[in-house]
């Protein structure tokens, strides 16, 4: 006898419709399909998680770059503001030898002149002293060393000898034709 109980009546008729050994064989492809779907899903989640992590790291790097560039922009803007301040502009203009402008004159539409124009050089000489250009050092000529020029031990050396060119006059220059 077989290990299966015998079916009677209606159950026996239904059992004859189904193949006898098909129950075990039909489960194997189904189990393989479920395992493949679960494995594919897990691999897909792993790839998606890796892509999201990579994106998060890249976003963090870009945010750090943005912060450093913003800091650099602010530092440069502070420099521009410092250089464009009125006192800094005035100091730099004086270093370049510029002088404040003279009294302006205005031309009316009918051709008459309103005001008396003044020379910038005359006014600036009266108001502020002209700073002479820095002195130019003449080249040093090498003199033969003598025993008298060598300092004794414990004395300091007078340093290199230089000759200076005569200082230019501190008179303001005038521009011809003005």
Buried (B, 14 or more C-beta within 10 A) or exposed (E): EEEEEEEEEEEEEEEEEEEEEEEEEEEEEEEEEEEEEEEEEEEEEEEEEEEEEEEEEEEEEEEEEEEEEEEEEEEEEEEEEEEEEEEEEEEEEBEEEEBEEBEEEEEEEEEEEEEEEEBBBBBBBEEEEBEEEEEEEEEEEEEEEEEEEEEEEEEEEEEEEEEEEEEEEEEEEEEEEE
